[in-house]
Amino acid sequence: MPWWSRVLLDVVERRAARLVGGILVLIGLYLAVAAVVALANQSRPDRTAVGVALTATSVLVLPVLARAKLRLSNQLGSSALHGDGVLSLAGAALAAATLISLLVESAFGW
């Protein structure tokens, strides 16, 4: 592989890592604003069978996907793919927290 293609790959990799990082920040800001608005409006979420099924599926699939992405990112040395794997793990954790809260709410009627 010519030297210039390695340099180009490094530039693309850095840009992709910055993009993933920026998206994570934007998602965090959006969630923070949405949470404040929901609290201010005292809104309560609706529970649907589709939502519960999607959340349960996310709890099962996202950790497997995250592990595969993290393993591949180590093999390729890709920080952008590593960031994407971390994002998948975060999504799995959020889905698990959501599913637990749905189960607790159903069990205790909160």
C-alpha positions as CSV (number, residue, x, y, z in Angstrom):
1,M,0.0,0.0,0.0
2,P,1.5,3.4,-1.0
3,W,2.4,5.8,1.8
4,W,-0.2,8.3,0.7
5,S,-3.1,5.8,1.0
6,R,-2.1,5.2,4.7
7,V,-2.2,9.0,5.3
8,L,-5.5,9.2,3.6
9,L,-6.9,6.4,5.7
10,D,-5.7,8.1,8.9
11,V,-7.4,11.4,7.9
12,V,-10.6,9.6,7.1
13,E,-10.4,7.6,10.4
14,R,-9.9,10.8,12.4
15,R,-12.8,12.5,10.7
16,A,-15.1,9.5,11.3
17,A,-14.1,9.4,15.0
18,R,-14.9,13.1,15.3
19,L,-18.2,12.6,13.6
20,V,-19.1,9.8,16.0
21,G,-18.1,11.9,18.9
22,G,-20.1,14.8,17.7
23,I,-23.2,12.7,17.2
24,L,-22.8,11.3,20.8
25,V,-22.7,14.9,22.1
26,L,-25.8,15.9,20.0
27,I,-27.7,12.9,21.2
28,G,-26.8,13.7,24.8
29,L,-27.9,17.3,24.4
30,Y,-31.2,16.3,22.7
31,L,-32.0,13.8,25.5
32,A,-31.2,16.4,28.2
33,V,-33.5,19.0,26.6
34,A,-36.2,16.4,26.0
35,A,-36.1,15.3,29.6
36,V,-36.3,18.8,30.9
37,V,-39.3,19.6,28.7
38,A,-41.0,16.3,29.7
39,L,-40.5,17.1,33.4
40,A,-41.7,20.7,33.0
41,N,-44.8,19.5,31.2
42,Q,-45.3,16.7,33.6
43,S,-45.9,14.3,30.7
44,R,-46.1,10.6,31.1
45,P,-44.9,8.1,28.5
46,D,-47.4,5.8,26.8
47,R,-46.7,2.1,26.9
48,T,-47.3,0.1,23.8
49,A,-46.7,-3.5,22.9
50,V,-44.5,-2.5,20.0
51,G,-42.4,-0.2,22.2
52,V,-41.9,-3.0,24.8
53,A,-41.0,-5.5,22.1
54,L,-38.6,-3.1,20.4
55,T,-37.0,-2.4,23.8
56,A,-36.7,-6.1,24.6
57,T,-35.2,-6.8,21.2
58,S,-32.7,-4.0,21.7
59,V,-31.6,-5.4,25.1
60,L,-30.9,-8.8,23.3
61,V,-29.3,-7.6,20.1
62,L,-27.3,-4.5,20.9
63,P,-24.8,-6.1,23.3
64,V,-24.0,-8.7,20.7
65,L,-23.6,-6.1,18.0
66,A,-21.5,-3.9,20.3
67,R,-19.1,-6.8,21.1
68,A,-18.7,-7.6,17.4
69,K,-18.0,-3.9,16.6
70,L,-15.5,-3.6,19.4
71,R,-13.7,-6.8,18.4
72,L,-13.5,-5.7,14.8
73,S,-12.4,-2.2,15.8
74,N,-9.5,-3.7,17.7
75,Q,-8.5,-5.9,14.7
76,L,-8.7,-3.0,12.3
77,G,-7.3,-0.4,14.7
78,S,-10.4,1.8,14.0
79,S,-11.2,4.4,16.6
80,A,-14.4,5.4,14.7
81,L,-15.7,1.8,14.8
82,H,-14.7,1.6,18.5
83,G,-16.8,4.7,19.2
84,D,-19.7,3.1,17.3
85,G,-19.4,0.0,19.4
86,V,-19.4,2.1,22.6
87,L,-22.5,3.8,21.3
88,S,-24.2,0.4,20.8
89,L,-23.3,-0.5,24.4
90,A,-24.8,2.7,25.6
91,G,-28.0,2.0,23.6
92,A,-28.1,-1.5,25.2
93,A,-27.8,0.0,28.7
94,L,-30.5,2.6,28.0
95,A,-32.8,-0.1,26.6
96,A,-32.2,-2.3,29.7
97,A,-33.0,0.6,32.0
98,T,-36.1,1.4,30.0
99,L,-37.3,-2.3,30.1
100,I,-36.6,-2.5,33.9
101,S,-38.6,0.7,34.5
102,L,-41.5,-0.7,32.4
103,L,-41.5,-3.9,34.3
104,V,-41.3,-2.2,37.7
105,E,-44.1,0.2,36.7
106,S,-46.3,-2.7,35.6
107,A,-45.6,-4.7,38.7
108,F,-46.2,-1.9,41.2
109,G,-48.6,0.4,39.2
110,W,-46.4,3.4,39.6
